[in-house]
Amino acid sequence: MDYSYVDTKDKLTAFCRAIEDADYCAIDTEFVREKTYYPILALIQIASDAHMACIDPLVIEDLEPLKSILQNPGLTKVFHSSSQDLEILFQQFGEVPNSIFDTQVAAAVLGFAHQISYADLVCQVTGIQLEKKHTRADWTKRPLSKDELDYAMDDVRYLMPVYLHLKTEIDRKNRSTWIESELQALSLDANYELDTTVLWKRLKGVQKLKGVHLAIASLLSQWRETVAQRKNRPRRWIVKDEILCDIARMKPSNLTDLAELRDVNEKFIEQYGAAVLTIVADAQRSDPLSWPKHSAEKTLTSAEQALGDCLMAVCRMAADDNQIALATLATRKDIDNLIVNRKNSRLSQGWRFSMAGEQLLDFIHG
């Protein structure tokens, strides 16, 4: 099946009408985000069983016809490793598509490698080896070559037979309930909304900070995010993690103190020095009860570590018996959580509990 290049709203409307009654469609996006805070959506590739299109969002000002397709509950939207695609579509349309089927999630419970790549999955299901020569293409340039467009469309062209194969196997093995809650969670807006109060957890080197130093780091990370959004620049271009942590550690009270910190240059001080000093002072005046804290992680005793080794072996046997990857069933963190706090472990819930969790609890109880 050939595809059409959709670069006007009229063409987009016609394409969306052509696929609105389909049972499923495969979707992928191409984007660029190296020099911006917000990713630039450069292409949207969609394929149904009868129609395929490469949609150009850089030249179509109004993508509203596509929104009805993404929100059509009767149309299954098929992605592979969907999180980034859904994040970008959420940013573009203000809501996440519904009725999602993620082939990476489905493959995990059918014995394929944990977090298998799209190319490897296509090869194993269809026998087709996809080319990789345009993985670093600049999708924002125009015009794109036919080679580049063909490469982009391969991301949905072969996703359809992969989906049909996985869906058939999921149904045959009665494993649809295994992934039902995970697939439903992919359509929750909350998963793609930014919680600025926990940005400090992502800072490189923040593990060494605590108390008021951690409070300063938290406020600085929120300030940096606001600046990066306003300027639409990567947050590291505003100020690097290491510098934020150094500022939090040293608590400068004036521009001279700030200038003495390593890698803090005159341009940074001129642009942001006053704001940074205000944040440092505000954090020190804030209520200590409001300061963030690192999660208290319990250190397992030697006996608990030995128990975890045994439980991991039980999980390995359960994974082998059910022909799925061990990492799909359980990680060592899941095992440790089961030992320390059973309610927080994935092994206490859903299909993982039925397959292994119940047996693990029996083992723990002797």
N, C-alpha and C positions, 0 to 999 in steps of 0.2 A: 504494500500500500504506500502510495506517495503522500507527501504532506504539502500543506499550503502555508505560505508565509503571510501572516496576518499583521498588517501595518496600518489599518484604519478601523474606526469604530464600526462602520458598516460591515466590514469583513468579520470583525469580532462578533457582532450580533448574529450574523448568519451562521457562523461556526457554532456558537453556543446553542442556537436553536436546533442545529443538526444533531447535537449530542445530548440534549436535555432529557431524552427518553431512554438513553442507554442505561444498562445495568451498572456499568463501571467505566472508569476512565483512568489512565495512568498520567501522573503529573510529575514534572520536575522543573526546577528553576536554575538559571545561571545568574550569578551575581558577583559583584566586586565590592570589597570593603577594605582594601589595604590602606587607603588614604582618607577614609571617612569614618565617622562614628556610625552612621546609619548605612547599612548595606545598600548598594545601588542595584535594584532589580533590573537586569538587562534582557532576560528572555524568560518566557514561560512556555514550556513544551507540554502539550496535552495530546493524548491518543485514546480513542475509543475503538470498539471493534470494527467501525466503518469509516472513521474520520481521524485525521491527524493534522495538527497545526503547530507552527512555531510562532508564538505571539510576541510582538515587539512592544514592550511597555515604555520604551524610551521615546517612541513617536506617537503612540496612542495616548492622548491626554485623559480620556475617560474610559476606565476599565470596568465600569459598572455592569455591563452585560455578563462579565465573568463572575461577578459576585453571586449571582443567582445560581450559577453552576456549582460553585464551591459550597453553597448553603442548601443545596438540594438533598434532602435526607434519603431520597430513593436512589441516588447515584453514588455508588461507592467510589471514593477517591483513593487511588492506589499510589503510594510513595515507597521509596526505599530509603531507610534511615532518615525519617521525615522531619526531625526536630528543626534543622536550619531552614528548610523550605517552609515549614509552618510558621516559624518565627517571622520570616520575611512577608508571608502572605498576611499574617496578623498585623504587621506594621503597615502594609499597603491598604488593607480593607477594614481594619479595626476589629475584626473577629476571626476566629480560627475556622477553617473548613470543618464540616461534620462528616460522619460516616467514613472514617479513615481506616484503611488497611495498610499496614506497614510490612513489606515483605521481609525486612530484616528481623522484625519481631516474630513473624510467622516461621521463618526459616530456623530460628533458634530452638523452637519446640519440635522441630521435625528432624533433628540430628545433624543439621549443618553447623559449621563452625560458629562460635559465638561472635556476634557483630561482624558477620561475613560481609565482604564488600560487594557492591553491585556487579562488578565485572566477574568476580569469582562465582557469584550465584548464577548469573546468566550462563556462564561457561558450564557449570555443573548441571543446570537444568536443560539447556538447549544445545550445548556443545559448541556454541558460537564464542569465539575469542574476540572481544572488543578491542579496538585500537585505543591507544592512550596518547596519541601525538598532540592532542589539543587540550590537555589537562591544564595548561598554564595560559590558555588563550585570554586575550583581553576582550571580554564579551560586550564592553561598552563601545567599542569602535564600530564604525559603519563605513562602507558596507562590510558585512561578514561574508566570507567566502562560502561557496556551496559545500566545500569540505568541512568547514566549521559547523555549518548548519546541520549537515548530515550527522556529524559527530554528536551534536547536542540532541538531535532527535533519537539517536540510538538509546538515549537514557529513558525513553518511554516506549520506543518501538518494541523492545524486548522485555520490558517490564510487564506487558500484558500476558504473554505466554508463561512467564514466571509466576505471575499472580494466579492464573488459572490452575497451574500445576500445584502450587502451594495450597490454594483453597480446596482443591480436590483431596489432597492428602490430609489436610486439617480435618475436613469433614469425615473422611474415611476412618481416621484414627480417633474420632470423637474428642478432638482437642481444641475446639473453638472456644470453649469456656476457659481454657488455660490463658488465652490472650485477650479475652473480652474486656476485662477491666483495664488492661494496659492500653488497648486501642482506644477505649472511651476516654481515657485520661489525656490522650494526645489532642483532643478537641477542647480542652479546658483553657479558657483565656488566661486563667491565673498562672499557668505554666510559662507564659510568655510576657507577663507583666513584670517590670523591674522593681524589686524591693530594695530601695537604696539603703535601708538600715542595716543590711547584711553585706554590703559591698566590701567592708573591711576584711571579711573572711577570705577574699580572693587575693589580697595583697601578698606579694612575695616578701617573706621575712617577718610577717605579722605575728607569727607564733611566739616570737621572743618578747612581745609587748604585752603589758597588762596594766590594770588600773587606769590612771589618768592618761597614760601614754596610749593605751588602746582607745580611750575615748577621743583623743586628738586624732588618731589615725582614722577612726570611723567618720568623724566630721570632715576631715580632709578628703576622704574618698568620696563622700557625698558631694562636696563642693567641686571636686575634679569632674565628676560625672555630669554635673550641671553645665560646667564650662565646655566639656567635650560635646555635649548635645547642642548647646547654643552655637558653637563654632563648627559643628559637624566634622570633628577631627578625632582620630583615635585617641583614647584617653592617655596612652603612653606619650603622645605628642605634647600633651599639656604638661605632664610631669610624670616621671617614672615611679614605679612602686617603691623602689629602694630609697628614693629621695623623700617620699611621703613618710616612710617609716623612720628615716633619719630625723626628719623634722619632729615627728611625734616623740622620738626618743630624747632629743635635745631640748625641746620646749623653748625655742628662741623667743625672747621678749622684745627684741628690736631688730631693725634691718641689718645692723652690724653683726649680730649673732647669727642671723639667717645667712648672711653672705659667707660666713666662715664654714658652713657645711659643704662637704665635698659635692661637686657637680652642680651646685647652685650658682648659676651665672647671673650677670647683670640684667640680661633681658628678662629672665624669670622674675627677678626682684622688682624690676620696673613695672612689669605687667601685673604680677600677682602678690607681691610682697605684703602690701597692706592687708589684703584679704586673708592671707595665710596667718599673719600675726593676730588678726581679729579672731580667727577660728581657734588658734592655740589658746588665746586668753579666755574665750567663751567656754571651751572644754574644761579648763581648769576651774572655772566658776560654777560649772554644772553640778547637779546633785550626784554624789558618788553612787547612789542607788540606781541611777540611770545609765551608768557606764556599762558597756558591753563586756561580756566574759567569754572566754573559751569554754567549749563544752568539756565537762569533766569526763575524761575517758578512764574507765576502770582498768587497771593493769591486772591481767590474768595471773593467777598463781601458777606455779609449775604443774600442780595437779590439774588445774583447769586447762592449761595448754595441752597437756597429755590427753585429756578428755576431748579437746577440740581435734587433735590428730585422729582419734578413733572415729569421731563423728564425720570427719572429712572423708575417711575411708568408706563409711557407710553410704555417704552421698555419692561417692564415685561408683560404687556398685549399683546404686539406684539409677544413676545416670546411664550407666552401661546397659542395664536391663531395659531401660526405656528408650535407648538409642538417641540420647540427646547429649549435647556438650555439658561437661561438668559445670563450667562457668555460667551456663544458662540456669541450671538448677540452683547452685549455691556457690558463693565465694567464702573465703575464710572469714571475712567480716560478718557474713550472715551467720556463720557457725558461732563466732564469738558473741554476737548479739543474742543468739539463742541461749547461750550459757549464762550471760549476764542479765539480759532482760528479754524474756521470751516474746513479749507482746510486740517488741520493736523489730523482730526478725521477719524477713520475708518467708522464712520456713514455717512460720506459724499461720500462714494465710494461703487461701486458695489451693491451686493444684500442687504447689510445692509442699504444702502440709500433707496432702493426700499421698503424694509420691514418696516423700522422705521425712517430713517434719514429724509426723506421728510416730514413725519408727525411731527417730532420733530422741524424742521425749521418752519413749519406752526405754531406750538405752540409758539415758541420763538417770532415770528412776530405778535402774537395775533390773 
